[in-house]
């Protein structure tokens, strides 16, 4: 497991799941950790 995946898993465990972010926040965060970043790190948002 990559450090990135572990980081996101730990955030979710702390009830900081980006799935529940507002649409505005999701759009903003796409600039930082969008699909290409996620794909590269093996992160899936199913």
C-alpha positions, 0 to 999 in steps of 0.5 A: 500500500502506498503512503498516499493510500494509507494517508487517505485511509487514515483521514477516512478513519478520522471521519474526514472523508472527502466523499462528504465534501461540498461540491465547491470543495470537491471542485477546488480539491480537483486542482490538488488531487484530481483524477490523474493524481488518484489514478497514478496512486491507485486510488479509486473513488467508487 
